[in-house]
């Protein structure tokens, strides 16, 4: 009844109820926090190429485009 009043399809509701975050999304969340910490510790002056190199120093190898997207 509530779904009908809100004009929300049942499939949308059940997709929301059974939603699970993908492995890639979990990795991105962790990586975002790490990138932010590295960026703040380096006078907020690092761009994507330098952040990628800083991650490589931590033995985390990701492409520049992924780092840029997460920034």
PyMOL CGO cylinders between C-alpha atoms (Angstrom):
from pymol import cmd
from pymol.cgo import CYLINDER

trace = [
    CYLINDER, 0.00, 0.00, 0.00, 2.79, 2.42, 0.89, 0.3, 1, 1, 1, 1, 1, 1,
    CYLINDER, 2.79, 2.42, 0.89, 4.58, 1.64, -2.35, 0.3, 1, 1, 1, 1, 1, 1,
    CYLINDER, 4.58, 1.64, -2.35, 1.43, 2.33, -4.30, 0.3, 1, 1, 1, 1, 1, 1,
    CYLINDER, 1.43, 2.33, -4.30, 0.95, 5.68, -2.56, 0.3, 1, 1, 1, 1, 1, 1,
    CYLINDER, 0.95, 5.68, -2.56, 4.54, 6.66, -3.26, 0.3, 1, 1, 1, 1, 1, 1,
    CYLINDER, 4.54, 6.66, -3.26, 4.26, 5.31, -6.82, 0.3, 1, 1, 1, 1, 1, 1,
    CYLINDER, 4.26, 5.31, -6.82, 7.35, 3.14, -6.37, 0.3, 1, 1, 1, 1, 1, 1,
    CYLINDER, 7.35, 3.14, -6.37, 7.53, -0.18, -8.22, 0.3, 1, 1, 1, 1, 1, 1,
    CYLINDER, 7.53, -0.18, -8.22, 7.88, -3.29, -6.08, 0.3, 1, 1, 1, 1, 1, 1,
    CYLINDER, 7.88, -3.29, -6.08, 11.00, -4.27, -8.00, 0.3, 1, 1, 1, 1, 1, 1,
    CYLINDER, 11.00, -4.27, -8.00, 12.71, -1.01, -6.99, 0.3, 1, 1, 1, 1, 1, 1,
    CYLINDER, 12.71, -1.01, -6.99, 11.91, -1.63, -3.34, 0.3, 1, 1, 1, 1, 1, 1,
    CYLINDER, 11.91, -1.63, -3.34, 13.19, -5.20, -3.42, 0.3, 1, 1, 1, 1, 1, 1,
    CYLINDER, 13.19, -5.20, -3.42, 16.35, -4.16, -5.29, 0.3, 1, 1, 1, 1, 1, 1,
    CYLINDER, 16.35, -4.16, -5.29, 17.00, -1.66, -2.50, 0.3, 1, 1, 1, 1, 1, 1,
    CYLINDER, 17.00, -1.66, -2.50, 16.29, -4.19, 0.28, 0.3, 1, 1, 1, 1, 1, 1,
    CYLINDER, 16.29, -4.19, 0.28, 18.60, -6.83, -1.20, 0.3, 1, 1, 1, 1, 1, 1,
    CYLINDER, 18.60, -6.83, -1.20, 21.37, -4.46, -2.32, 0.3, 1, 1, 1, 1, 1, 1,
    CYLINDER, 21.37, -4.46, -2.32, 24.93, -5.55, -1.63, 0.3, 1, 1, 1, 1, 1, 1,
    CYLINDER, 24.93, -5.55, -1.63, 27.95, -3.43, -2.34, 0.3, 1, 1, 1, 1, 1, 1,
    CYLINDER, 27.95, -3.43, -2.34, 30.31, -4.85, -4.95, 0.3, 1, 1, 1, 1, 1, 1,
    CYLINDER, 30.31, -4.85, -4.95, 33.95, -5.70, -4.24, 0.3, 1, 1, 1, 1, 1, 1,
    CYLINDER, 33.95, -5.70, -4.24, 35.05, -2.82, -6.47, 0.3, 1, 1, 1, 1, 1, 1,
    CYLINDER, 35.05, -2.82, -6.47, 32.90, -0.34, -4.52, 0.3, 1, 1, 1, 1, 1, 1,
    CYLINDER, 32.90, -0.34, -4.52, 34.36, -1.56, -1.21, 0.3, 1, 1, 1, 1, 1, 1,
    CYLINDER, 34.36, -1.56, -1.21, 37.89, -1.18, -2.58, 0.3, 1, 1, 1, 1, 1, 1,
    CYLINDER, 37.89, -1.18, -2.58, 37.08, 2.31, -3.88, 0.3, 1, 1, 1, 1, 1, 1,
    CYLINDER, 37.08, 2.31, -3.88, 35.80, 3.39, -0.46, 0.3, 1, 1, 1, 1, 1, 1,
    CYLINDER, 35.80, 3.39, -0.46, 39.01, 2.28, 1.25, 0.3, 1, 1, 1, 1, 1, 1,
    CYLINDER, 39.01, 2.28, 1.25, 41.15, 3.76, -1.51, 0.3, 1, 1, 1, 1, 1, 1,
    CYLINDER, 41.15, 3.76, -1.51, 39.36, 7.13, -1.31, 0.3, 1, 1, 1, 1, 1, 1,
    CYLINDER, 39.36, 7.13, -1.31, 40.17, 7.44, 2.40, 0.3, 1, 1, 1, 1, 1, 1,
    CYLINDER, 40.17, 7.44, 2.40, 43.80, 6.51, 1.76, 0.3, 1, 1, 1, 1, 1, 1,
    CYLINDER, 43.80, 6.51, 1.76, 44.12, 8.98, -1.12, 0.3, 1, 1, 1, 1, 1, 1,
    CYLINDER, 44.12, 8.98, -1.12, 42.62, 11.74, 1.01, 0.3, 1, 1, 1, 1, 1, 1,
    CYLINDER, 42.62, 11.74, 1.01, 45.09, 11.03, 3.82, 0.3, 1, 1, 1, 1, 1, 1,
    CYLINDER, 45.09, 11.03, 3.82, 48.08, 11.04, 1.45, 0.3, 1, 1, 1, 1, 1, 1,
    CYLINDER, 48.08, 11.04, 1.45, 46.84, 14.25, -0.20, 0.3, 1, 1, 1, 1, 1, 1,
    CYLINDER, 46.84, 14.25, -0.20, 46.37, 16.06, 3.13, 0.3, 1, 1, 1, 1, 1, 1,
    CYLINDER, 46.37, 16.06, 3.13, 49.78, 14.96, 4.42, 0.3, 1, 1, 1, 1, 1, 1,
    CYLINDER, 49.78, 14.96, 4.42, 51.42, 16.42, 1.33, 0.3, 1, 1, 1, 1, 1, 1,
    CYLINDER, 51.42, 16.42, 1.33, 50.18, 20.02, 1.63, 0.3, 1, 1, 1, 1, 1, 1,
    CYLINDER, 50.18, 20.02, 1.63, 47.12, 19.28, -0.54, 0.3, 1, 1, 1, 1, 1, 1,
    CYLINDER, 47.12, 19.28, -0.54, 49.34, 19.67, -3.59, 0.3, 1, 1, 1, 1, 1, 1,
    CYLINDER, 49.34, 19.67, -3.59, 49.45, 16.16, -5.04, 0.3, 1, 1, 1, 1, 1, 1,
    CYLINDER, 49.45, 16.16, -5.04, 47.59, 15.38, -8.23, 0.3, 1, 1, 1, 1, 1, 1,
    CYLINDER, 47.59, 15.38, -8.23, 46.66, 12.00, -9.63, 0.3, 1, 1, 1, 1, 1, 1,
    CYLINDER, 46.66, 12.00, -9.63, 50.14, 11.08, -10.96, 0.3, 1, 1, 1, 1, 1, 1,
    CYLINDER, 50.14, 11.08, -10.96, 51.88, 11.79, -7.67, 0.3, 1, 1, 1, 1, 1, 1,
    CYLINDER, 51.88, 11.79, -7.67, 49.13, 10.08, -5.67, 0.3, 1, 1, 1, 1, 1, 1,
    CYLINDER, 49.13, 10.08, -5.67, 49.55, 7.01, -7.88, 0.3, 1, 1, 1, 1, 1, 1,
    CYLINDER, 49.55, 7.01, -7.88, 53.27, 6.99, -7.13, 0.3, 1, 1, 1, 1, 1, 1,
    CYLINDER, 53.27, 6.99, -7.13, 52.59, 7.39, -3.40, 0.3, 1, 1, 1, 1, 1, 1,
    CYLINDER, 52.59, 7.39, -3.40, 50.26, 4.39, -3.57, 0.3, 1, 1, 1, 1, 1, 1,
    CYLINDER, 50.26, 4.39, -3.57, 52.92, 2.42, -5.42, 0.3, 1, 1, 1, 1, 1, 1,
    CYLINDER, 52.92, 2.42, -5.42, 55.32, 3.14, -2.53, 0.3, 1, 1, 1, 1, 1, 1,
    CYLINDER, 55.32, 3.14, -2.53, 52.74, 1.42, -0.31, 0.3, 1, 1, 1, 1, 1, 1,
    CYLINDER, 52.74, 1.42, -0.31, 52.74, -1.53, -2.75, 0.3, 1, 1, 1, 1, 1, 1,
    CYLINDER, 52.74, -1.53, -2.75, 49.26, -0.63, -4.03, 0.3, 1, 1, 1, 1, 1, 1,
    CYLINDER, 49.26, -0.63, -4.03, 49.31, -0.44, -7.80, 0.3, 1, 1, 1, 1, 1, 1,
    CYLINDER, 49.31, -0.44, -7.80, 46.38, 1.37, -9.41, 0.3, 1, 1, 1, 1, 1, 1,
    CYLINDER, 46.38, 1.37, -9.41, 46.15, 3.32, -12.65, 0.3, 1, 1, 1, 1, 1, 1,
    CYLINDER, 46.15, 3.32, -12.65, 46.21, 7.08, -12.87, 0.3, 1, 1, 1, 1, 1, 1,
    CYLINDER, 46.21, 7.08, -12.87, 42.70, 7.15, -14.33, 0.3, 1, 1, 1, 1, 1, 1,
    CYLINDER, 42.70, 7.15, -14.33, 41.28, 5.24, -11.34, 0.3, 1, 1, 1, 1, 1, 1,
    CYLINDER, 41.28, 5.24, -11.34, 43.04, 7.60, -8.92, 0.3, 1, 1, 1, 1, 1, 1,
    CYLINDER, 43.04, 7.60, -8.92, 41.73, 10.60, -10.89, 0.3, 1, 1, 1, 1, 1, 1,
    CYLINDER, 41.73, 10.60, -10.89, 38.18, 9.21, -10.81, 0.3, 1, 1, 1, 1, 1, 1,
    CYLINDER, 38.18, 9.21, -10.81, 38.32, 8.69, -7.05, 0.3, 1, 1, 1, 1, 1, 1,
    CYLINDER, 38.32, 8.69, -7.05, 39.66, 12.18, -6.44, 0.3, 1, 1, 1, 1, 1, 1,
]
cmd.load_cgo(trace, "trace")
